[in-house]
Amino acid sequence: MANIFLDTNCFIDAIHRKPEKQILNLLEGHIACLSTLSIHIYCYSQKIKIPNDIIIEQIKKFQVVNFSKNISNNALYGPTNDFEDNVQLHSAAESECDIFLTADKKLLDMKFFGKTQIISPENLK
């Protein structure tokens, strides 16, 4: 069992896009984590009105990492020039995740952030 952090793109794929069941099936037996920022991005981009029973049920499948001042401060310094990507990476590191799951090519090229391995959903075993 691994702690797996989902980047926003993978989180949205897991709960909204097809093949939804494929990503959720890959996460079975693991602890799936995500940033509160991912929930915000999803609700904003999909214009979801709150309260929404569907999103409330979907979120229960994940361990939500708090967005802290520490994460925000660290994200301002990198490792990339994209604040949102940095928030995701620092959230995964702070929650001691083993794997960072993303479809973002720039992040995949990093291979690791600290002790956290960065992989695509296709490479999750």
C-alpha positions as CSV (number, residue, x, y, z in Angstrom):
1,M,0.0,0.0,0.0
2,A,1.3,3.4,-1.0
3,N,0.3,7.0,-0.3
4,I,-0.5,8.4,-3.7
5,F,-1.0,12.1,-4.3
6,L,-3.2,13.0,-7.3
7,D,-2.2,16.2,-9.2
8,T,-5.3,18.2,-10.2
9,N,-5.5,16.7,-13.7
10,C,-5.5,13.1,-12.4
11,F,-8.0,14.0,-9.7
12,I,-10.4,15.5,-12.3
13,D,-9.9,12.4,-14.5
14,A,-10.6,10.2,-11.5
15,I,-13.9,11.8,-10.6
16,H,-15.2,13.4,-13.8
17,R,-13.6,12.3,-17.0
18,K,-13.5,8.9,-18.7
19,P,-12.0,6.5,-17.9
20,E,-13.0,7.4,-14.3
21,K,-13.2,3.8,-13.1
22,Q,-9.8,3.0,-14.4
23,I,-8.0,5.6,-12.2
24,L,-10.2,4.7,-9.2
25,N,-9.4,1.0,-9.7
26,L,-5.7,1.8,-9.8
27,L,-6.0,3.5,-6.5
28,E,-7.7,0.6,-4.8
29,G,-5.7,-0.6,-1.8
30,H,-3.7,2.7,-1.6
31,I,-4.3,5.9,0.3
32,A,-5.2,8.6,-2.3
33,C,-4.4,12.1,-1.4
34,L,-5.1,15.5,-3.0
35,S,-4.8,19.2,-2.3
36,T,-7.7,21.4,-1.3
37,L,-6.6,23.5,-4.2
38,S,-7.6,20.7,-6.6
39,I,-11.1,20.7,-5.2
40,H,-11.3,24.5,-5.7
41,I,-10.0,24.2,-9.3
42,Y,-12.4,21.4,-10.1
43,C,-15.4,23.2,-8.7
44,Y,-14.5,26.5,-10.4
45,S,-13.7,25.0,-13.8
46,Q,-16.9,22.9,-13.8
47,K,-19.0,25.7,-12.4
48,I,-20.2,23.4,-9.6
49,K,-22.8,25.0,-7.3
50,I,-22.3,24.2,-3.6
51,P,-23.6,22.3,-1.8
52,N,-23.4,19.4,-4.2
53,D,-24.0,15.9,-3.0
54,I,-22.1,14.3,-5.8
55,I,-18.8,16.1,-5.1
56,I,-19.2,15.6,-1.4
57,E,-19.4,11.8,-2.0
58,Q,-16.5,11.9,-4.5
59,I,-14.2,13.7,-2.0
60,K,-14.8,11.0,0.6
61,K,-12.6,8.7,-1.5
62,F,-9.6,10.9,-0.8
63,Q,-7.5,12.1,2.0
64,V,-7.4,15.9,1.6
65,V,-4.2,17.7,2.4
66,N,-4.6,21.1,4.1
67,F,-3.4,24.1,2.2
68,S,-1.1,25.7,4.8
69,K,1.0,28.8,5.0
70,N,4.1,26.6,4.9
71,I,3.0,25.0,1.6
72,S,2.2,28.4,0.2
73,N,5.5,29.9,1.2
74,N,7.5,26.9,-0.1
75,A,5.6,27.0,-3.4
76,L,6.8,30.6,-4.0
77,Y,10.4,29.3,-4.3
78,G,9.9,26.4,-6.7
79,P,10.8,23.9,-7.8
80,T,9.0,25.1,-11.0
81,N,7.9,28.5,-12.2
82,D,4.2,27.5,-11.8
83,F,2.8,28.3,-8.4
84,E,-0.1,25.7,-8.7
85,D,2.3,22.9,-9.7
86,N,4.5,23.9,-6.7
87,V,1.6,23.8,-4.3
88,Q,0.7,20.3,-5.5
89,L,4.3,19.1,-5.2
90,H,4.8,20.6,-1.7
91,S,1.4,19.2,-0.6
92,A,2.5,15.7,-1.7
93,A,5.9,16.1,0.1
94,E,4.3,17.5,3.3
95,S,1.9,14.6,3.4
96,E,4.8,12.1,2.9
97,C,3.3,10.6,-0.2
98,D,5.3,7.9,-2.0
99,I,3.9,8.7,-5.4
100,F,2.8,11.8,-7.2
101,L,0.4,10.9,-10.0
102,T,0.2,13.4,-12.9
103,A,-0.2,13.7,-16.7
104,D,1.8,16.9,-16.7
105,K,4.9,16.3,-18.9
106,K,7.0,19.0,-17.2
107,L,6.4,17.3,-13.8
108,L,6.9,13.8,-15.2
109,D,10.3,14.9,-16.5
110,M,11.4,15.7,-12.9
111,K,10.9,12.0,-11.9
112,F,11.2,12.8,-8.2
113,F,10.4,15.6,-5.8
114,G,12.3,14.9,-2.7
115,K,11.4,11.3,-1.8
116,T,8.2,11.4,-3.8
117,Q,8.3,9.6,-7.2
118,I,6.5,11.4,-10.0
119,I,4.7,9.0,-12.5
120,S,1.8,9.0,-14.9
121,P,-1.3,6.9,-14.3
122,E,-0.2,4.5,-17.0
123,N,2.9,3.6,-14.9
124,L,1.0,3.0,-11.6
125,K,1.2,-0.7,-10.7
